[in-house]
């Protein structure tokens, strides 16, 4: 059965209950708040405010079985070449867990452990030096994950190192990052899987010149030879990556070197342990009790059953304010596909637009549209039970707002004044972390990773290539000579714009 046939059954279920208010679905099922909730380690998830009932859920679980989700999860962990378009294994799970007896997975885990030992040695060596600041240079998966983790897990005071991030090729970004830093007390880490990424090479050259040489340059790459060639970085200061780790899944690898420098190697490994617990749960738990399966099926339900075209991520913890940026790449780069793995067109909608921001700030920006706009936007609300800041009244107010928003989205409020009426029926999932620790953070990111893969199975697409990223880069390379006045652009609009840019 193809994706369209499978999903037509979901649309029939959606048609059955779409006109039943969400508040009524909740009120009519006394056990729903408990039965539509799961806990895995430090994460509690409640799906009771999603617009489905038990019959629709049964259809969703049947959908997961129809795509053989348990066996295909095992194929991922075993290192089968599920990235069909590039003929590669996908083994980011082997960076943090050892759950497969397959030789390729065992070998990958051994490589990951060796790289981790090398990374610990470099962290210890830098800790004994005069270095106080680290500039991490990368873009995409080489930047978003480490940047999020450092922002989320660093304490209120800097640790041994202050870690700064430079991604954008815009020279103003480099200017701002370097302002106020002392080159004599700064080291830089250049992160690029291929060491052919334009932004990283250009920014790396700025750092090399600013540092006065390569003595305090480090690299993380799958192309050790090119890293050594391009920047004369000795092999002992180059940490490995592998082609079985995609960029957006790579923070668990040596790409996490800046994370380890910011929070310590022990805390970095606790992050891996949290992800490993989620891995074990997802691999070994039946679909009806599997948190990643619930999350993935809920996303498919909202996209294909109810037809919602965007999804919001709303963490009620300032430390997770970059989570929506990270998830934009993880979800939209993985699932932004319009052809199946066999090259035939997908005849259903795939990924919605993911976006968001941190509460309570966002309540004063775009929540008006979420409550009273014409488009319904499903959302993940993420809260943290235990506060680390010494302001308990603020934390209670934060929780009150999280609870109030999810309740108001679901139930709405009637009014004789149409301007003060709230339709409700806005579906949300609430995820609560016991505390924001490296362990719970790792578990949370691993949950989203597995959810993405499971959604790709339903749609019959490859979650692990990203060819759509390449075209703009290729055209930009062709246009550089035109910007230098050495060639002409073929496109007439581009020629007109070039005249203005060279003006």
Buried (B, 14 or more C-beta within 10 A) or exposed (E): EEBEEBBEBBBEBBEEBEEEBBBEBBEEBEEBEEEBBBEBBBBBBBBBBBBBBEEBBEBBBEBBEBBEBBEBBBBBBBBBEBBEBBEBBBBBBBBBBBBBEBEBBBEBBEBBEEBBEBBBEBBEEBBEEEBBBBBBBBBBBBBBBBBBBBBBBBEEEEBBBBBBBBBBBEEEBBEEBBEEBEBEEBBBBBBBBBBEBBBBBEBBBBBBEBBEEBEBBBBBBBBBEBBBEBBEBEEEBBBBBBBBBBBBBBBBBBBBBBBBBBBBBEBBBBBBBBBBBBBBBBBEBEBBEBBBBBBBBBBBBBBBBBEBEBBBBBBBBBBBBBBBBBBBBBBBBBBBBEBBBEEEEBEBBBBBEBBBBBBBEBBEEBBEEBBBEEEBBBBBBBBBBEBEEEEEEEBEEBBEBBBEBBBBBBBBEEEEEEEEEBBBBBBBBBBBBBEBBBBBBBBBBBBBBBBBBBBBBBBBBBBBBBEEEEEEEEEEEEBEEBEEEEEEBEEEEBEEEBEEEEE
